[in-house]
Amino acid sequence: MSIDPAADYFQIFAIERGYAIDRDALERRYLELARVVHPDRFVGAPSGERRLAMERSSALNVAYRALRDPVRRAEYLVKLGGVDLDSSDPETGAPKPDQAFLIEMIELREQLEEAGDDEDAIDELRDAIEARADSSLDDAVDAIGRAEIAAAARALVVHRYLRRFLEEVDAADE
């Protein structure tokens, strides 16, 4: 069985490209493929075959991690659509958030600072931001379903900002 490290993740698992996937089927296929390409099966093989086994196993693991996670799967679908959220390229990279959103993020940080040690205020802020992050992911998934990759990319950028802010909230709560 051959796994092409350059193949798209959905092709590796022989599943239809899309956000909605059967996670149990994905896991079963992953375990099946992992048994076949695991580097331990190639210990006595020539060095070229061992290297190829490592590459195939690595590609399988990267693909599995991306597809089993809802956020990574959405980001990967956006990347397949031509927008790389990890790039700052003005044409194919992550879209820039609008100024109003950036100002809102500054205001949220000020709210967090003002909350100080008030655990109730921090919990309330966390709950509100978690709800917005979930909503932005839902917006991205809806946009992916409509093949509106630019809209999905914008929603995922918002999601990333909100998740980073939640990390700050968690750090302030400790």
Phi, psi and omega per residue, in radians:
M1 nan 2.305 -3.079
S2 -1.957 2.346 3.032
I3 -2.016 2.096 3.120
D4 -1.500 1.970 3.141
P5 -1.013 -0.336 3.140
A6 -1.584 -0.123 -3.116
A7 -1.221 2.708 3.075
D8 -1.273 2.687 -2.991
Y9 -1.035 -0.615 -3.138
F10 -1.192 -0.640 3.096
Q11 -1.142 -0.697 3.140
I12 -0.978 -0.709 -3.102
F13 -1.661 0.031 3.133
A14 0.953 0.807 3.076
I15 -2.143 2.734 -3.123
E16 -1.159 2.407 3.132
R17 -1.243 2.175 3.115
G18 2.939 2.916 -3.106
Y19 -1.246 -0.770 -3.097
A20 -1.349 2.067 3.102
I21 -2.344 2.797 3.048
D22 -1.537 1.799 -3.059
R23 -1.138 -0.572 3.096
D24 -1.156 -0.736 3.099
A25 -1.139 -0.675 3.090
L26 -1.045 -0.818 -3.122
E27 -1.125 -0.741 3.114
R28 -1.049 -0.768 -3.133
R29 -1.163 -0.677 3.102
Y30 -1.037 -0.861 -3.113
L31 -1.096 -0.672 3.105
E32 -1.098 -0.839 -3.141
L33 -1.183 -0.676 -3.125
A34 -1.072 -0.668 3.109
R35 -1.102 -0.615 -3.073
V36 -1.342 -0.698 -3.007
V37 -1.799 0.026 -3.086
H38 -1.007 2.323 -3.097
P39 -1.012 -0.462 3.125
D40 -1.091 -0.408 3.120
R41 -1.307 -0.173 -3.049
F42 -2.067 0.370 -3.078
V43 -0.993 -0.735 -3.105
G44 -1.579 0.044 -3.094
A45 -1.391 2.836 3.072
P46 -1.028 2.755 -3.038
S47 -1.009 -0.623 3.124
G48 -1.101 -0.719 3.112
E49 -1.205 -0.664 3.109
R50 -1.116 -0.738 3.118
R51 -1.105 -0.758 3.114
L52 -1.091 -0.692 3.099
A53 -1.095 -0.718 3.103
M54 -1.102 -0.763 -3.141
E55 -1.101 -0.766 -3.133
R56 -1.157 -0.754 3.127
S57 -1.112 -0.730 3.111
S58 -1.110 -0.787 3.122
A59 -1.067 -0.710 3.120
L60 -1.097 -0.791 -3.128
N61 -1.137 -0.729 3.118
V62 -1.097 -0.790 -3.136
A63 -1.102 -0.747 -3.127
Y64 -1.125 -0.790 3.126
R65 -1.052 -0.681 -3.126
A66 -1.213 -0.747 -3.044
L67 -1.388 -0.489 -3.113
R68 -1.354 -0.367 -3.122
D69 -1.668 2.164 -3.080
P70 -1.021 -0.698 -3.130
V71 -1.240 -0.834 3.126
R72 -1.069 -0.642 3.120
R73 -1.113 -0.774 3.106
A74 -1.089 -0.776 3.131
E75 -1.093 -0.661 3.130
Y76 -1.171 -0.725 3.107
L77 -1.093 -0.665 3.081
V78 -1.132 -0.703 3.104
K79 -1.099 -0.740 3.089
L80 -1.098 -0.480 3.105
G81 -1.411 -0.058 3.035
G82 1.920 0.097 3.127
V83 -2.108 2.022 3.131
D84 -1.672 1.856 -3.081
L85 -1.183 -0.216 3.117
D86 -1.682 0.121 -3.124
S87 -1.982 2.602 3.062
S88 -1.803 0.187 3.109
D89 -0.989 2.256 -3.063
P90 -1.112 -0.402 -3.107
E91 -1.719 -0.672 -3.050
T92 -2.070 0.033 -3.103
G93 -1.601 -3.030 -3.115
A94 -1.064 2.375 3.089
P95 -1.208 2.599 3.125
K96 -1.413 2.367 3.074
P97 -1.158 2.641 3.134
D98 -1.283 2.835 -3.045
Q99 -1.080 -0.655 3.140
A100 -1.054 -0.708 3.121
F101 -1.166 -0.739 3.135
L102 -1.105 -0.683 3.083
I103 -1.131 -0.706 3.093
E104 -1.057 -0.683 3.117
M105 -1.119 -0.672 3.087
I106 -1.106 -0.756 3.135
E107 -1.128 -0.638 3.087
L108 -1.129 -0.699 3.099
R109 -1.119 -0.645 3.083
E110 -1.144 -0.696 3.090
Q111 -1.080 -0.717 3.135
L112 -1.110 -0.765 3.126
E113 -1.094 -0.747 3.136
E114 -1.156 -0.505 3.136
A115 -1.146 -0.499 3.102
G116 0.930 -2.104 -3.113
D117 -1.710 0.158 -3.125
D118 -1.300 1.688 -3.061
E119 -1.080 -0.618 3.124
D120 -1.122 -0.741 3.121
A121 -1.144 -0.703 3.124
I122 -1.150 -0.757 3.116
D123 -1.092 -0.707 3.119
E124 -1.117 -0.733 3.113
L125 -1.136 -0.778 3.131
R126 -1.031 -0.821 -3.117
D127 -1.051 -0.744 -3.132
A128 -1.131 -0.731 -3.109
I129 -1.268 -0.661 3.083
E130 -1.055 -0.723 3.120
A131 -1.109 -0.731 3.115
R132 -1.163 -0.684 3.120
A133 -1.110 -0.769 3.105
D134 -1.072 -0.718 3.136
S135 -1.137 -0.685 3.132
S136 -1.178 -0.612 3.066
L137 -1.163 -0.740 3.085
D138 -1.027 -0.726 3.108
D139 -1.070 -0.725 3.134
A140 -1.120 -0.788 -3.129
V141 -1.095 -0.749 3.095
D142 -1.052 -0.750 3.139
A143 -1.144 -0.678 3.090
I144 -1.067 -0.757 3.134
G145 -1.073 -0.485 3.109
R146 -1.632 0.062 -3.105
A147 1.077 0.551 3.071
E148 -1.761 1.396 -3.005
I149 -1.124 -0.693 -3.142
A150 -1.085 -0.739 3.113
A151 -1.150 -0.699 3.101
A152 -1.099 -0.737 3.137
A153 -1.081 -0.769 3.127
R154 -1.069 -0.754 -3.137
A155 -1.144 -0.651 3.131
L156 -1.247 -0.561 3.056
V157 -1.130 -0.771 3.079
V158 -1.038 -0.766 3.127
H159 -1.018 -0.765 3.128
R160 -1.086 -0.775 3.108
Y161 -1.044 -0.786 -3.104
L162 -1.166 -0.685 3.111
R163 -1.139 -0.698 3.089
R164 -1.110 -0.703 3.106
F165 -1.121 -0.664 3.098
L166 -1.088 -0.578 3.052
E167 -1.103 -0.682 3.086
E168 -1.149 -0.692 3.110
V169 -1.090 -0.786 3.130
D170 -1.088 -0.712 3.130
A171 -1.140 -0.661 3.130
A172 -1.213 -0.475 -3.099
D173 -1.378 -0.251 -3.081
E174 -1.520 nan nan
